[in-house]
Amino acid sequence: MLLIKSGTIYTDESEPKVQDLLIKNGKIAEIADVIQETSEMQVIHAENLIVAPGLVDMHVHLRDPGLEYKEDIYTGSQAAVAGGITTCLCMPNTAPAIDNPDVIKYIKNKAQTVPMSIYPCGAVTKGLGGEELTDFAALKAAGAIALSDDGNPIQNAALARLAMQQAKENELLIISHCEDAEMVQNHGVNEGEVSKKLGIPGRPAIAEEIMVARDVMLAAETGAKVHIAHVSTAGSVEIIRQAKKTGVSVTAETAPQYFVLTEDEILKQNALARVNPPLRTKVDVEAIIQGLKDGTLDAIATDHAPHSMDEKILPIPDAMSGMIGLETSLALTLTYLYHTGKFSINEIIKLMSENPAQILDVGDIGKLAKGNIADIVIFDPNEKWTVQPSKFKSKARNTPFSKMELTGKVKYTICQGEVVYKE
């Protein structure tokens, strides 16, 4: 048994208050003002700390199988729990891609050895090639809980429509990376002032927005559950907002980089700030924050994308896109949304735990309630710390947040009743 004493407990049933929480057999057994300690209990004293549902990250690249020099399921899970994340969805752009039951079985078997819950996201098309659909029923039977060609957005509208029709039949979520390939090519920055200053082509905002519009229209027409990944522009936010008003079954996420940084970061950090979709403008950042506030954007995910430093120190046009985020996402969100007075901790927990758990339909996690699985993060919302990539659990170091002072520190992570991380 594990007893958490005197923490400020966040449930969705009442205002947060200082209480005790008891865990038995991997589940929450009791939440009360006072629970008496006994000799057989392990006790965590959580005075002045927040006790919240473990974070659910619905967009993570673990690079396993095939690209383990960047990250693997073990190191990725260690990074995740250090960031308070107890559940994640791993994206299918591995080598081989997660496009058949054998790869899903490999991931599920390896995930049994790590201290968190990892769910596979199957590929929509074979080899992420955008030409032939995978066997959705077989992927689901093997354990896929969603489908995506993330990193390789499906360009063929007829194929995207067929995928949504089949996803609906199989009761699977489609996660859509929205960019028009002809417009973005392999350009590494936003099309705008920074791309002009650098003299290189950029990825225009309209390339994302036109595909968001297409996919929400297809979602409306097919009735499929569609989730828009890593929203980065003001235009995309508005398209999703209007779609929701008409009842379209669409949800959406963004990532901390899109409400913390602007395209100007490229001028300071070069390819360390290269990511797809790219960092945008201050106007976009403000629209992303408003979209999170009004419910247009449902979740904050990391899009954790590890690369070796050899792949990131190249010139911007040649470098790999992506940045890691598992160990900084909560702190960045607290620093830039909570400590700026824009969001309450309750709102942040909803965006990082409850909502993604509901979107992925992964059971009774995302909420602290009697009988629920004891996936819990305990954090100090006011502790300041400096990001030091050399101390990360991840294999990768490709973060633009190095040396940034953040406020909010994970102290414990508990998964299925077991302490899996202690600072």
N, C-alpha and C positions, 0 to 999 in steps of 0.2 A: 504493500500500500504506500501511496505517496500523498503527503499532505502539503498543500501550499497555504501558508499562513499569512494573513493580513495583507494580501495584495489587493489592488484596485481592480475588481473583476468586471469585465465588459461582457454582458450578455445582451441579447436583443430584446429581452423582456422588460427591462427596467433601466433606470439610470445607473451608471457605474457606481459601485460603492465598495468600501473596504470589507472584504469577507474572506472566509477560508474556503478551500476547495479540496475535496478528497477524491482520490483516484483509486479504484480497485479493478483488477483484472482488465486493465487497459481502457477502462471507461470512467466517465465522471460519475461518481457514486453520490456525491452530495455537494451542494453549495449552501453555506449557512454563515450567519454572523460569527459564530464560534463553533469550531469542531475540536473536541478534546483530543490531545495527542495521546498515543499509546506507544508502548515500547517497540512494537513491530513496525511502526511507521517510519519511512524516510521523510524528513521534513525540509522544505524549502521556505526560508523566511523572506517574504516578498514585500516588506514594508517599503513604501514609496515607489513601488514598481507596478507596472501595468501587467495584468494577466489577461491575455486575449487568445482567441482561436489561432492555431498555427496558420501561417500564410499559405495560400494556394496560388502557385505561379503557373499560369496556363500557357506559357510560351518560353520554353527552355531548349537550348541546343546542347545536348550532352556529347555529341560527336562519336557516339559508340553505338554500333561497330564501325571500324574502319579508319577513323580519324582520331585515334586515342592519343596521338601526340599533342593534340589541342586540349582534350578533356576526355574523361571516361565516366562511366556511371558511378564509380566509387568516389573519385575526386569531386565530381559534380554534386553528389549527395552531401559530401562533407561541407562544401561551400554553401549549399542550400540551407542546411540546418544551422550553420553559423550565422546565416541571415534571417533565421526565424521561420524558414519555409519548411513545411512538413509534407507537402504534396506538390508534385509538379507533373506537367504534361511535356513529354519530350518529342521534339519535332523530327520529321522523317528524313531530313536531308543528310543522311549518313551514307556510308559506303560499304555494303550496298544500302540502298534506300529501304525504308520500312514499307515495302510494297508487297510483302508476302507473309504468310503465317510463320514461317521459320524465323524471320528476323524478329517478329514480335515475341515469339517464344524465347529467343535468345535474350531479349531485353527483360522480359518478365522473370526469367530464371536468374539473371544477374542482379536484378532489382531486389530479389529475395535476400540478398546478402548485405544490403545497405540500410541505414537507420531512418528511412523515410518511405513515403509512398510515391512510386513512379509509375505513371500510366503512359503507354505508347500512343502516339498519334500516327495513324496510318497514312500512306500517300494516296492522293486522289488518282494520280496517273502512274503507270508503270515507269520506274526509273525517274520519276518526276519530269518526264519528257513532254508532258502536255499533249500527248497524242492518243493514248489508249487507257481507258479506265482500269483500275485494279478491281479485284473481286471484293466488293465492299462486304458482302455477307461473310466471306472467309476471314477477312481482317477482323471483323467484329467478333466472330466466333473465337478467334485466337486471342482477343483481348484488347483490340484497339477501341478507344472510346470516342475518337473524333478522327476527322480526315483533313489533310491539308497538303498542298504543294508549296508550302512556305519557302520562300527564297526563289521559287520558280513559278510565278503567278501564271495561271492558265489564261492564255491569250484568246483561245477559240471560244467564242460566246456560246456556240451550239454545244460544245463539249462541256462547258461550265454548267449550262442548263441541264444537260443529261445527268451530270454528276449530282446536281441538286435534287433532281427527280429520284435518282437511285438512293441518295442519302436519306431522303424522306422515307422511302420505302423501308429502308433498313434502320430507321430511327437513329441516325448518326448526325452529329454536328459537323458542318463544313466550316473550316477556319480559312479565311481568304486573305492572302497577301495581295493587296491591290496596287499594282503598278502596270502601266502600259510599257511593254518591253521595247517597242520601237522608239518611244520617246525617251526612255531613261538610258538605253544602251547599257554601258557599264560605267556611267559617269558617277563620280564619287561625292559630289556636293550638291546642295540646293542650287537651282538656277536662279540667280539674283545678283545682288551686289558683290558677294564674296566670290562667286564664280567669275564675274567680270574682272574683279581685282586680280584674281589668280590667272586669268586668261585661259581657263579651261571650261569645257562644256559642263552644264549642270543638269540635274534631274528636276524638271518643272513640277510645281504643285499639281497642275492639271493632270499629269500622268497618274497620280494617285486618285484624284477626285473623279476622273472619268470612269475608272474601274470600280470605285466605291459605288458610283451611281448605277453602273451596270449590274453589280452583284446584289444591291438592295432591290433593284427592279426584278431580277431573276428570283430572289427570295420571295418577293411579293407574288410573282406569277406561279412559282412552284409550290409555295408553302413550306419550303425547307427551312430548317434552323440554320441560320448563317451568322457567323461571328467574324467581324472585321478586325484583322490584326493590326497592331502598332500604328494607330492613327496618328498622323503628324501635321495635318493642315487644317486651317480654319474652314476651308471649303468642305472637307470631308466631314467635319463635325456637323456642319449645317445640313448636309445631305442626309446623314444618319438621323439627326434630330427630326427632320421633316418626315422621313420614312417611319420612324417610331410613332409619330402623331397620327399616321394613317393606319397603324396597327400591323406593320410589317414585322415578322418574327426575326429581328436582327438585333444582335448585341455587338459590343465593340470594346476594344481595349486600347490603352496607350501605355507608354513606358516612361520611367522617370526622366530619361534624356530629353523627352519631348516637352516636359514642363519645367525643366531646369536650364537647359542649354539652348543657345541659338547658333545659327550658321557661323557666327563670328568665332566660335570655338575652333573652327578649322584653321583660322589664321594664327591661333596660339599653339595648337597641338597637332597640326597636320593630320596624318591619317589615323592617329589615335581617336580623332573625332569623326572619322568616316563610318557611316552606318546607313543601312537601307531600311526604310526610306531615310533620307538625309535629315540632319538638323535643319530647322526652318528659321523663320523670323520671329521677332518679338510679338507681332500680331498673332501668329500661329500659336505661340506659347500661351498667350492670354486666352485664346479660343479653346485650347486643350483644357486649361484649368476650368474655364466656364463649363465646358462639356462634361467634365468630371463632376462639377458641382450640381448641375441640373439633371444628371442622370442620363444624358445622351451617351456618355462613355461609361460603361458598366464596371470596368476592371482596370487595375494597374498590374501589368506583367513586366517581366524584365527583358524579354528577348535576349537572354544571356547567350552571347555568341563568342565563344573563346577561339582565339587564334594564337599562334606562336608570334613572338615579337619579330622574328625574321619576316613574317608576313605583313606586319604593321609598320615597320620602319621604312618601307619603300615609298617612293613618291606617291602622292595621292591617287593619280590615275591607275597606278599598278597595284596598290595595296588591297588587301582583303577588307571587306566591309563587316562591321560589327564591333560590339563592345560587351564586356562582361558586366553582370549586374546582381548576381545572387546575394553577394555579401554587403551590398550598399543600398538595395532598393528601399528597405524600410526606413533607414536613416535619411536617405535623400527625401523621401516622401514626408517624413516628420519635419525635417529641416525646412523644406520649401512650401509645404502646404499647411502643416499644423503650427509651426512656430512663427509663421507669417500671419496667423489668424484667419486664414482662408477656410480651413477645414477643422472639424472636431476629430478627436481620436476615433469616436464611433464611426464617423463617415469614412475615415481611412481604413478601418478594419473591414467595413462593408466592401470597399473597393478591392482590398487585397486578400480577403479571406472568404466572407460570406457569398458575395456575388459570383466570383469565379467557381466556387464549389457548386453553386446552383447551376451555373451555365454548363459545367462539365457533368453535372448529375452524378457526383461521386459519393453519395451517401451522407451520413450524419456528421459531417465535419463542417467547419466554417462558422459554427456557433458553439458557445459554451452553455450546455444544458444537461441536466441529469439524464444519464443513460446514453449520452453521445460519446463517440470515440474521443479519448483524451489526447487530442492533438492541440498543443498549447505553445504559445510563445510568451515569455516573460521578459519585459524590457523596461529600461529606464528611459523615459521620454526626454529627460533633461541632461543626460550625460554627454559631454562633448568629447569627440575623438577625431583623430586625423587619419585619413585614408592612407594606408601603407600597403601597396600591392604586394610587397615582398612577404607580407605576413598572411596573405590570402590562402585559404584551403584549396582554391581552384589551381589547376596547373597553369592557367593563363594569367597574364598581367595587363591585358589590353583594356585599360579603363582610362577615360578622360578625367576621372575624379581624383586621381592621385594627388596627395598633399592637401586636399580640400578638408576643411574642418566641418564636421557634421554634428548634429545634435540629436541623440537618440541611439541607444546601444542595446543590442540583444544580450541578455544575461543567461537565459536558459531556453532551450528548445526541448519540448517533450513530444514524442511521437508514440501513439498507442500506449500511453502511460509510462513510457520509459524515457529517462533523461538521456537525450542523444547529443546534446551540446551544453556545455557549461563554460562561460567565459573564463 
